[in-house]
Amino acid sequence: MRAHALLRQLRCSASTSRRLRYEHGFHAGSYVDVTKHAILSLLMLRMTEKKTPFCYVDTHAGAGSYPLEDSMELSTGLDRLLAARLDGAALPPALSAFMRAVDACGVADAYPGSPLVAAALCRDDDALLLVEQSETEHAKLVDSLEAVRVPARTICGDGYRALQQKDNLAPQRRALVFVDPAYQQGADLERTVKLVEHLERAWHSARVAVWYPVRDTAKVDQLHDALRALPRVKEILAAELVRDEDDGGRLPGSGVVLVNPPYGIDAQLEELLSSLGELLSDGAATSSHRVSWVKR
């Protein structure tokens, strides 16, 4: 099926089905949040392997950090990692990097969102471009960056549109674009695919990572199919960690789809998600992970 036909399918599906909700503050430090940021940490480690600087771009940056007192799911994620570290558990390199980012947040009662996780793992000559549409959240983002003294360029605006503007692109530079919508808008799936298509033309050296919730497998398949149909995209890898049992209505898991992933990262993701699943298990609820090539 051609890419434009799949985009029409995504648009139709989004308008007729229940929209997914993901509140950053409510889920701060949760099982799902920790999975997302552990994968992001692995990507940041891979991006910093080369000496040449790169640009980290966050299309839905959020507030930067979140008060732990507002989280209702901290016990399912970060608390278990902190306990494992206290017990001396061996952590894979990406999880160790993530925990360094948590420590670097600098505030004992706050959890770092993706911008602060990325900032903690950037080098001095790497750049950050952070976009957030909500004026309130953008103001909090600026405050969060100032609190940890991180220099970054921020834009208060639509992340999808921001990367359509040439002034915000640096095609000659390596980049990691992290797309993390809340999926509260029915067009998020379609707009994400269109953004990936645009970046393949306008910023071909950029690697793109797209977070998505795993609740409706049909929607996940639609996202993968639409990305697979993009003719310019050569390789796509998906990684997911999902709880095997119903957990009181909570989101069971999440995934990240990687466009133009770094070589060999599939094996690293296998190790990371296997370890993370064990560390986040409470003995009663188990989890399963999947690392699979969507296109190769």
Rosetta blueprint (number, residue, H / E / L):
1 M L
2 R L
3 A H
4 H H
5 A H
6 L H
7 L H
8 R H
9 Q H
10 L H
11 R H
12 C H
13 S H
14 A H
15 S H
16 T H
17 S L
18 R L
19 R L
20 L L
21 R L
22 Y L
23 E L
24 H H
25 G H
26 F H
27 H H
28 A L
29 G L
30 S L
31 Y H
32 V H
33 D H
34 V H
35 T H
36 K H
37 H H
38 A H
39 I H
40 L H
41 S H
42 L H
43 L H
44 M H
45 L H
46 R H
47 M H
48 T L
49 E L
50 K L
51 K L
52 T L
53 P L
54 F E
55 C E
56 Y E
57 V E
58 D E
59 T L
60 H L
61 A L
62 G L
63 A L
64 G L
65 S E
66 Y E
67 P E
68 L H
69 E H
70 D H
71 S L
72 M L
73 E L
74 L H
75 S H
76 T H
77 G L
78 L H
79 D H
80 R H
81 L H
82 L H
83 A H
84 A H
85 R H
86 L H
87 D L
88 G L
89 A L
90 A L
91 L L
92 P L
93 P H
94 A H
95 L H
96 S H
97 A H
98 F H
99 M H
100 R H
101 A H
102 V H
103 D H
104 A H
105 C L
106 G L
107 V L
108 A L
109 D L
110 A E
111 Y E
112 P E
113 G L
114 S H
115 P H
116 L H
117 V H
118 A H
119 A H
120 A H
121 L H
122 C L
123 R L
124 D L
125 D L
126 D L
127 A E
128 L E
129 L E
130 L E
131 V E
132 E E
133 Q L
134 S L
135 E H
136 T H
137 E H
138 H H
139 A H
140 K H
141 L H
142 V H
143 D H
144 S H
145 L H
146 E H
147 A H
148 V L
149 R L
150 V L
151 P L
152 A L
153 R E
154 T E
155 I E
156 C E
157 G L
158 D L
159 G H
160 Y H
161 R H
162 A H
163 L L
164 Q L
165 Q L
166 K H
167 D H
168 N H
169 L L
170 A L
171 P L
172 Q L
173 R L
174 R E
175 A E
176 L E
177 V E
178 F E
179 V E
180 D L
181 P L
182 A L
183 Y L
184 Q L
185 Q L
186 G L
187 A L
188 D H
189 L H
190 E H
191 R H
192 T H
193 V H
194 K H
195 L H
196 V H
197 E H
198 H H
199 L H
200 E H
201 R H
202 A H
203 W L
204 H L
205 S L
206 A E
207 R E
208 V E
209 A E
210 V E
211 W E
212 Y E
213 P E
214 V L
215 R L
216 D L
217 T H
218 A H
219 K H
220 V H
221 D H
222 Q H
223 L H
224 H H
225 D H
226 A H
227 L H
228 R H
229 A L
230 L L
231 P L
232 R L
233 V L
234 K L
235 E L
236 I E
237 L E
238 A E
239 A E
240 E E
241 L E
242 V E
243 R E
244 D L
245 E L
246 D L
247 D L
248 G L
249 G L
250 R L
251 L L
252 P L
253 G E
254 S E
255 G E
256 V E
257 V E
258 L E
259 V E
260 N L
261 P L
262 P L
263 Y L
264 G L
265 I H
266 D H
267 A H
268 Q H
269 L H
270 E H
271 E H
272 L H
273 L H
274 S H
275 S H
276 L H
277 G H
278 E H
279 L H
280 L H
281 S L
282 D L
283 G L
284 A L
285 A L
286 T L
287 S E
288 S E
289 H E
290 R E
291 V E
292 S E
293 W E
294 V E
295 K E
296 R L
